[in-house]
Amino acid sequence: GLSGVRKALQVLREYYGGGAAAAAMIQDDGMLSSLMQQPAMPEHHSKASGAGGSILGILEVVESDFAKNLATEETEEEDAQAAYEKMTQENKIVKTTKEQDEKYKTQESKSLDQTIAEISSDRETTNTELAAVSDYYSKIKDRCIAKPETYEDRTARRDAEIKGLKEALAVLEDETAFVQRKS
């Protein structure tokens, strides 16, 4: 990762930087030197600074890219975490709101069911009363309201009345018993 690249840069800078830092790269322990005999340094040996400079340049670019990408990823991760926490909070609020809505709607439903039962009972009572009043009205109506006679009924009644009067007149004319005389 980034720390490895930085450590490599530090070591290479010390090596190619020269002086005491470069000498520190050579292991010089008394016990170790007796076991490991280092060959003598060649006289024409010099550090290849050109290749080291390009390696350092490449590693610096890699370090820069790593640092930039790491910062970008950390920022994205923090943004994602903040968005997650915000969404979680919103979901908690929505859940609580919906639970309360369910509670109130259940209470309202029970109240409406009770109201429906009461109104249905009132309706049945009212319908019973209406049926009784309608029955009583129909009985009273027959007795109290005069029904108009049809033309045929009136004609038949009058013809019967005229016929009866004619018969009475005929009986009176034929009967002399009822005639009174003056004395």
C-alpha positions, 0 to 999 in steps of 0.5 A: 500500500501507500506506507510500503511505497513511502518506506521504499522511497525513504530507503532509496532516497537514503541510498541514492542520497549518499553519505552516512545514510548509504553507509548504514545500508552496509551491515557491519556487525562484528560477529556478522562480519566474521561469518560474512566476509564482504568482498572489497569494494571495487575501485571503479564502483560508483552509484548509478544515479541515473537509474536510481533517479528514474526509479525514485521518480516512478515511485514518487508518481506511484506514491502520489497516485496512491495518496490521491486515490486513497483520499478519494476512496476515503472521501467516497466512503465517508460520503457513503457512510453519511448517506447510509446514516441519513437513509437509516434515520429517514427509514426509522422516521418513516417506520415510526410514522407508518406504525402510528398511522396503522395504530390510528387507522385501526382505532378509526376502523373499530370506531367506524364498525361500532358506528355502523352497528349502531346505525344499522340497529337504528335503521332496523328500529326505524324500518319497523316503526315505518312499517307499523305507521304505514299499515295504520295509515292504510287502514285509516285511509280506507275509512277516511278518504272518499274514493271517487266513483267511476262513471259506470258506477255512478250511471248504474247507481242512478239508473237503479235509483230511477228504476226504483222511483218508477216502480214506486210511482207505478205502485202508487198509481195502481193502488187506490187504497191510499187515496183520500177523499174529502168529505 
